[in-house]
Amino acid sequence: MITSADLAQTPVFANVEESERQRLARKAADIRLSPGDWAIREGEEPRFFVILEGTLEAVKYIVGQKRVLGVSNPGDFSGETPIFLGSTNLVSLQALTPCRMARFERQQLQELVRDSPAAGELIFQTMTTRLSTAQQVARDTPSARVLIIGSKYDRNCRALRSFLSAHRIQYDWRPNHLEPENAELSVSVDGGEPLINPTVRQVAEALGFPTVPKRSDYDVVIAGSGPAGMAAAVYGASEGLNVLMVERFAAGGQAGTSSRIENYLGFPSGISGDELTERAIKQAKYFGTDILIKRNVDALELTDRGYCVKLDGGDLIAARAILVATGVDWHRMEVPGMEHLMGRGVLYGASRHEAYAVSGKKVFLIGGGNSAGQAALHFSGYAAEVVMLVRGAGLTLSMSQYLIDQIASKRNIRIEPYTQVTSVHGENYLEQIVTTTRHPGSGETTETRDANALFLMIGATAKTGWLPDSIERDPKGYVCTGRDLTMWPLDRDPFPLETNIPGIFCVGDVRHGSVKRVASSVGEGSMSISFIHEYLALSNPS
């Protein structure tokens, strides 16, 4: 319990009247930390802390690098800056020694400043000093962790930039204007020696991303880190399970590439896919989830204790339960010339970083779903014109109304219904596309158009080729679960998200019958952990 005498020992409360100090002491929370514990985390709702005992370290990650901004000792305080700026916590505060702190809510800090001029003056002087320090840190911090020199038409260069953007790693890209077959890809990480023609995994390892599992056995192995897999990782680890999440490219799945998700509960002004992903990763790591990046689950084998997971490269991991959350790939188009120009102006999906490459240009986008609508809106702020080519009559059958309304308000977005791309042309990069438009009741017209970029976002294909052939799928390859199963080997009923192989569960877009929305995927991932707990209890009744 915090007392007036405890507060009186600190400079900020030394000149506060005794009655006021007693009143605030009654409202303070008595926080005790062990070495390594976090008092506050960057991005959390701010509180005002006064340190009574021990030493803490202020930490901030800037362009992916840990920066120690200072050390706080008994009598120091923290948290006033984000409160008065109306922001979330700007730094993290971690205990270096056993610590005791008095924690106050926003209202108590405002009352202290209002009712005690001496305390207010000290608080605002300290806040001013800290803001000046932030300016110096900004000046001393490099603008990017990674320097890339490579052709914009080099597929590996593009894959690397997509990976870095998805993980919010700042990079500086200097295009090499040689043709891809003659251009060398050079990548420097944190000012080190350049890596020549590296793979994305090599760059990930140089950045410190984990690619090797910490353990040889886990309670649950999650394949895929989209919203469904991430939600399962958070809930599983928070409920005491040892969780490994394996991601073949970048966390977030297709949702992670969305420029703005505006219909997700709790974010009235919307949230970008990469920001949602970054928050989820931090949350999963906070609860203890192990995450492997740029690794694949190649195979699963049944063992006496559960399953053996084989990763690419040969690593073998024991798992008591498996969660399939691999999501979907974009549906591939068989159009003359497209394969030759893939990555050279023709792309599946639409990452946010692509917007800079199309500034002032004319962009064509194939698709009429929500992902296509979000991409069109994002590109409209950069491209001279965005043309959406839709095979059907329009957007109303496949896109949310809020996106349709926003698209209608953009002068540089044009919708062309009943239109398909029949071929693409260009020697080294995309130069032209040929489209065919069907006019109901009056035949067809074919047109050749100049094009700077073509983005394909037309439906999805399930990523299930790595699963055992014995797992039941629907005719399109999506995994069947629960009551949709036609095969089941046990006396008990399958759990709602369980496949026909007991102990293998499936969630998200890859599951047959799932609702293709971020909120639905998060819900399924969260629910799956309850069913996995029940399965583990049945498998190990002791």
N, C-alpha and C positions, 0 to 999 in steps of 0.2 A: 504494500500500500504506500503510495506517495504521500509524503507529509509536507507541510509548509517549511519545516526545517531542511528537508532535502532540497527544495527549490531555492531556499535562501542562500545556499552555498554556490549558486551559479550566477555569473554576472548579469544575465538577462533578467533575473528575478530579484537581484540584490536590492534594488530601490523601489520595488513594488510594495504597496501598503500591506501590512500583515493580514488584514481581513480579506483583501483581494487575493493574496497568495494562498490563504486557506481555502477560499472558494475554488480557485483553479486546481489546487492540489486534490480536492475531492473529485474533480472531473477527470483527472489524469489517469491514464492506464500505466501500470507498472510493468515494463517490458524488460525481460532478462534474456540475454543471448549467450550462446556458447561460441567459441572461436569457429569461424566459417559460416555462421548463421547470417542470413540477410535481414537487415532491419527494414529496408525498403528496396524495391526493384524498379528499375527504369520502366516507365510506362504505366505504373500503378497509380491509383488515386492517392494524392499527396496527404501526408499528415505532418504535424510539427513535432519534432523530437528535441528534447534537451538531454544531453548525456550526463549521467550522474557518476558512472563508474566505467572504466575500461577505455579501449581505443578502437576506432572504426576507420575503414578506408573507403573513400569515395571513388567509385569506378564508373567509367562510361566507355561503351564500345563505339568507336568512330571509324567509319569505313571498314568495319569488321575487325578492327584492332582494339585490344583492351588498353585503355589509358587510365592510369591512377592519377586522379585530380588533386588528391590531398588526404591528409589524415586528421581525424577529429578526436579530441581528448575530452576528459571531464570538464564540464562547464560550457562546451561548445553546443551549438544547436544546428538543426538542419530541417529543410522542408518548407521554409518560408517563401523561397523564390517561385516554385511552381504554384503555390497557393495564390500568391498575389498576381501571378501572370495568368491564372486561370487555366493552367495546363496540367498534364499528368507529370509524374516524377521525371525529372530531367537526368538524374544519375541514380546509380545503385549504391547502397551503403552496406558494407559487410564488416562483421565483427572480426577483429584481429586477436582480441583477448576476451575473457569473460566480461560481459557488459551489462549495465543496468541503465535504462532510459525511461524518462517520463514522456508519454505520448499524448498529444492534444489534437483534437479535431480542428477543422478549419475555423469554426465559430469561436473556439476559445482563443485562437491566435488573434483573430480580429478584435475580440474583446480586450486582450492584453494590450494591443497597439492603441486602441481607442482610449483605454482608461489609465494607461501608464506611459506618459511622454518619454521618460528615460528609457524604458524597455523598447518602445517604438523606434526611438532614434538609433539605438544599438542594432536593432533588427534590420532597419533600412540601410544603415551604413554597411553592415555585413553583406546584405543582398547586393548593394552596388559594387562592392569589391568582388563578389563572386561573378557578377556579370562581366566585369572587366577581365577577370581570369578566363572566362569563356571565350572572349574575343581573342585573347592571346593563344588559347588552345586552337581555335579555328585557324588562326594565321599559321601556326606551326604544324598543322596536320596536312599531309598530302591529300590532293583531291581524289585520288584513286589508289586502290591496292594493286591493281593489275594493269599492265600496259600491253596492249595487243597490236601487233602489226601484221595485217593480213588482208587478203582480198575479200570484198563484200560478197563475191560469188563462190568463195571457198566454203564448202559445206561444214567442214570441221570448225572453221572460224565462226560461222553462224551458230553452230551448235554450242560452241563455247560461250558466245555472247548471250545466247538464250539461257544457258545454265547460270551464268553470273547474274543476269537480270532476275531470274526466278528466285535466286537466293539473296537478292539485294546487295550484291557485292559490287561496289563502284569500280568502274574500269574506264580506261582511256583507250579508245580505238583509233588507230591511224591507218586508214585504208591503204593497202598496197595496190597500185593501179596496174600491176602486171596481170596477165591472165592467170587463172587458178593453177593451171598445170605448170606454170613457170614461177609462181609466187611461193615464197617460203613463209610459213606461219611462225611468228616469233612472239613468245609470251614471257613477260617478266612479272614476278610476284614479289611484292613488298621490296622492290628495288634490287632484287637478286639477279643472278646471271640468267640470261634469256634461255628459255626452253624452246627448242627448235622442233616444230611440227609435233607438239605434245598431244596426247589424247585428253579428253575432258577429265577423265579420272585422274590422270597425272597432275593436272592443274588443281583439281579438287584436293588431292593429297597435299600439294604444296601449300594450299590455303588452310590446311589443318582439318578438313572435313574427315570424319571417321569413315574408313572403308574396310576396317577389320573388326570383327565382333570381339567384344570384351570377354564373353563367356562361351562355353561350349554347349550350354543347355539353357533353355528359357521355358517359362510357362506358356507363353504365346509368341508366335512369330507372325507378324503382319506383313503381307506382301502388298506394297503400295502405300503411298502417303498422300493421297488426296484427302478431301474433307472427311470421308468415311474412315479411312485408315488412321488419320490424325486424331479423330474423336475417340476411336477405340484405344489408341495409344495413351491418350490423356486419362481416360476413365480406367483403363486396365492398370496402369502404373499407379494411379492415385488410390486404387483399391488393393494395392499390395502385390500385384502380379509382376513377375519379371518379364518385361516386354522388349522384344526386338522388332524394329520396323525397318524393312528393306525397301529402298527406292532405286529404281533403275536409272532415273535421270534427275529430276528436281522435284522437291516437295511441292505439294499443292495440286497436282494433276491439272486437268483442263481448267478447273476453277482458279488455279493459281495464275493463269495467264489472262484472266478477265481484268479489263481496265477499271471496271466499276460494277460492283454488285449492289444494287439498290433495294432489293426486296428481301434482304436477310434480316431477320428479327434483331432488333437492338442497335441498328446502325441507320438512323433516319436519313442521314446525308450520304449513305452508301459507304462502301469500303472496297478498296482494290483487292484483287485476288492475291497479289504478293504480300500485301500488308496483313491480310487475314492469315495467310500461310505463315508469315514470320511470327505472328503472335502465337499461333498454334504450336509451332516448333519450340518456342521458348517455354510454353506451358508443358509440353510433353517432356522436355528435358528437365524442367523443374521437378517433375514428379518421378524422374528416374528412368525414362524410356531410353534405351540405346537405339541410335539411328544410324544406319549405314546408307551412304549416298553413292550412287554410281555402281551399284551391285544388283545382280539379278538372282532370283530364285529359279534355278534351272530344273529342279526335280524334287519330288516328295516321295518318301518311302515309309511304309508302316513298320514300326518296331514294337518290341514288347512293352516299352514304356510310353509309346506315343508315336511320334513321327521323326524322321531324319530329313532335315532340309539341306539340299545341296545347292550351294551358291556357285555362281560362275567363278572360275579360278580354283574350284575344288574344295573350298571350306565346307565342313559338315557340321550342322547345328542340330542338337536334339531339342525337340519341342513337344510339349504335352498337348497343345492345340494349335491349329492353323487358322488364320483369318485371311481370306482372299479379298483384297480391296484394290485390285490393279486397274480398275476403271476401263476406259475404252480408248481406242485410236480413232482418228478421223477416217471415214470411209474413203477408200482409194478410188480415184477416177482413172479410167482407161481412155485417154484422149491422145491422139497423135501429137507427138512432140513434147508431151508433158514431162515424161521421165527424164529426157535429156536436159530440160530446163529447171528441174527440181533444185531448189536452193539458189537459182540464178534468176530470180524474179517471180518464180512460182513456189508457193509455200502452203503447207497444210497448217491450219491454225493461224493465230495472229497474236504474237507476244507484244507487250507494250513497247519494247525497245524498237520494234520495227517502224514505229511511227516516225522516228527521226530520219530513217532512210527514205521515206516517201514524202518528205516535206516539199510542198509546191508541185507535186506530181499527180497524175491521174491513176487512181487505184480501182481495181475491179475486185469484187468480193462475191464468191458463190456461196449461197446459203440464206436461209430465212428464219433460223432459230435464234434463241436468246444470245448465244455466243457470237453469232454473226452480227446481231444488232449492237451488242456492246462494242465489238471491234469497229463497226462502222462509225459509231459515235466518237470513239477515241480517235480514229484516223481523221475524222472531219476537222479536228482542230489543227491538223498539220498538212494534209493533202489538199491540192487545189479542188479535186472532185473525187467523190467516192460513189461508185456505181454498184448497186447490189443486184446481182442476177439471180432471179428466183424462178424455179421450174414451174411452180404453181401460180395461182391467181394473185397472190400477194403474201402479206405477212401475218394476217389475222389467225390463220390456222396453227401457226407454229411459234409465235412470238408473244411475249407478255405485252399487255396494252401500254404499260408505262414506257416501254422502249419504242413502241410504234409511235406514241405521241411525241417523244423526244426526237425521233428520226424525222417526223413530219415538220418539225420546227427548224431543221437544218437546211439551209439553202444549197449547200454543196453536196448533199446526199440525194441520189436519184435511185428509185426502185424501177427495175425493168422486169415485169412478170412474164411468165411463159417463155423464158429465155434460157438457153443452155449454151455452154462453150463446146464447140465441136472440134477445135484444134488450136494449138498454140505454135508460135513461130519465133525464131531468133537463132543466130549462130552461136554466140557465146552467152547471151542473156536474153531475157524476154523482150521482144520488140512489138509483137502483134498477137491478137487473139481473134478467132473467128467464132461468131455467135449465130445461133439460129433461133429466131423468135416465131412462135406459133401464134397466129392470130385467129382466135375462135371464130369459125365460120367463113374465114377469108384466106386460108392457106398460110404459108410460111415465108419469111424473108431471111436471107443470110447476109451478114455484114462482116467485113474485115476492119478491125480498129487498132489503132496504136495503143499500146499499154505499157506502163512502167512497172506494174506489180499486179499479181493475181493471187488472192488468198482463197483457199478452199476450206469450207467449213460446212460440209454436207453430211450430216448423220454420223453414225459411229459404228465401230466394229469391236466386239468384245476381245479383250486380251486374255485368252484362256488356253492358248496352244501349249503352255508349259505345264498345265495340270494333267494329272493321270487321265487316261482315256476312260476310265471307269466312272469318273464324275459325270453325273447327268447334266446335260445341257439342253437348251431348246434348239429348234432348227437354225437359229441365227448364232449359236455359240454361247449365249448367255447362260450362266450357271443357275440351275434350279435349286430351290431350298424349300424347307418346311412343307406346307400343304400342297405345293406344286410338284412334289416328288412322286414318281410312279414306281420307284424302287427304294426299298428300305430294309436293312438286314436284321434289325433288332426288335424285341418285343415292345419296348417303349416307343412312343411317338417321337419323331424328330423335333428338335427345337425349331422355332420359326425361321431362324436364319442359318440353319444347319443343312449342309449338303447331304447327299445320299451316302457319303462316307463319314461315319460318326467322328466328331472331333475336328472336322474341317468345316468352317463357317464361311459365309460369303456376304458381303455388304456393298452398297453403293451402285454405281452405274453398271458394273459388270454382272450384277444379279438380275435374273429374270424377273420382270414385273416391277422393278424399282421405279420410283418417281425421279426423273432426272432433274433434280434441284439440289442446291447446296444444302439447304436446311434438312431435306429428307436424308441425304447422305450422312450428315452429322448425326441425325437421330438414329439411323441404322447402326452406325459405328458405336454410338453410346449404348444402344440396346444389346448389341452383340456380347458385350462384356458380361452382362447378367446371365446370358445363356451359356457362355463359356465357363463362368463360375459354377453353374449347375452341372454342366458336363464334367468338369474336373472333380466335383464332389461325388458324382456317381462313379467316376472312374477310380477314385481313391477314397472309398468310404471311411477309411480310418482317420 
